[in-house]
């Protein structure tokens, strides 16, 4: 499955979604910018997308809730090791009631993996982020917080958050 992400100003992204209403797009607003997500087995409808391949998933993204994006620039020779560790860690999210859906995405023409998690709301994310499981298992792999895993990253990992405006 192909996964595409594009970003821009809120007004432009809202117009893009309206113009392509027949496609299953998810519009998200963040701090100063917006993104649109498109998951399909076809080519992208976006002019300048970030292209990914889905390597792990749960559920279907919905136009509601709170989203966290884990951006992880991984060196090419470390990709298999990173993917194995990531797949081992994310299985614990399958039983988290606060998680609506997630996608672990392998970049097609770049080095930055993307892990998108849709939460029921920011409180669900905060509870998980403060959990032992997050600190001991998830954070080391997805944020490179241990010396052993930092060597896989080309640059620092970072997190962005977005809210999904409800459909009217």
Secondary structure by P-SEA (a helix, b strand, c coil): cbbbbbbccaaaaaaaaaaacccbbbbbbcccbbbbbbbccccccccccbbbbbcccccccccbbbbbbbbbbccccaaaaaaaaaaacccccccccccccccbbbbccccbbbbbbbcccaaaaaaaaacccccccccccccccccccccccccccbbbbbbbcccc
